[in-house]
């Protein structure tokens, strides 16, 4: 069994530490043993980052870019290992890990290798007439990062890479359930030439290691991806220290099907967007809102496609749907589905756990859900799609926005004006038209409302890790400056 531990200042640190098991959700069996970081380890990791900062922040953009480009190459060379680790610790199907998680992460590393050389600011100019004003973009400093278990490698890359590209040093705490690929990434970064201490990983649970990091005095910024409830705790801890915060939180994405939509495309798109990563995706389609005329055909079509989804061994390339992350999480999902009928929901398909080891749960469709019902309002984070009908376009957009979340949404229509109206009026960080889920390194990801604030991916995320400094230089060379007379008239 793999034995692993925190990675601090370029070395594995596990002196006499307490350990816990990393469990394969497809079997319930331990696949690795991981030493838990102590409070002293968190301090050491932050100190290592602080020590590494001058060298890394002081490197030229081209030097930083070269190291990150090497990391992208090494990650490509270790793609098989990264896929295997991701499948083992999350239970996700190997096809998803090999075609989405790992190549997407490598592309993102590659993107930030380039972005490191594209610092932006207002043009240097003599705005006052008497001074030259210029903008410096400087690294925020030491960044504390906390990530979830659903896409461990991608979430680490989305946080760590823009921070490194900006010249920051990082301490990341991955989910205690899924630290393996984050640790591999840190090792590869060292091999790529990153200075020791610029990328540290502390392993352990949220309430102790995560809380210690989020509230650490010596970090400059806290960036978090996870649930809305924990995100707010993290923000409070960071606020107590006055640190900059970025939050990527939960979602409850609407999937709006207008009466002129391509129904087959909407049905297929709904199944793919609801079931990706076993529905453990913050942007997953969760609330289908469908025109009355198409409602029955949509429900029947989605149920039929869901019935063909192959649930099973994540290592089998033919498997579509893997298990949920843990027994506790499956219990939560199953409990929400079980309570749905009491609130008016009709379970059309699924709603059961198959008879096999691991924490599998069948694709589930719940129709006729009430607007105030739990499955319609709260994040389920499982392979569950709910459906409601709408009467007219106003009603459709009202329902789409009837949520505290605002991460992602989609509108399905062949009418360009409807599409434009939906993209304008739906409150979300991303609105897809006639698709739902695709992401791309050049474009930002991040929400509004209870889904958080700030951006991952794209040049916008680089901005999160940079400060803006104004340098204003007198160009007159005179002691007696005109503006002094506003303060004192005579010398
Ligand atoms: P979570 O909030 O339970 O945990 C996220 C991380 O926070 C983990 O590393 C955990 O150990 C840590 N943590 C827990 N308690 C903490 C505390 N008190 N102080 C500091 N850290 C603490 O989330 P999860 O169950 O790992 O992931 C699922 C959630 O993540 C869902 O809500 C999902 O929507 C969200 N998510 C959002 C995005 C996005 O981009 N918006 C992406 C992926 C996942």
Boltz pocket constraint, residues with backbone or C-beta under 6 A from the ligand:
constraints:
  - pocket:
      binder: B
      contacts: [[A, 146], [A, 147], [A, 148], [A, 149], [A, 150], [A, 151], [A, 155], [A, 173], [A, 174], [A, 175], [A, 176], [A, 204], [A, 205], [A, 206], [A, 207], [A, 208], [A, 209], [A, 210], [A, 211], [A, 212], [A, 214], [A, 225], [A, 226], [A, 227], [A, 228], [A, 230], [A, 231], [A, 233], [A, 234], [A, 248], [A, 249], [A, 250], [A, 251], [A, 281], [A, 282], [A, 379], [A, 381], [A, 407], [A, 447], [A, 451], [A, 452]]
      max_distance: 6.0
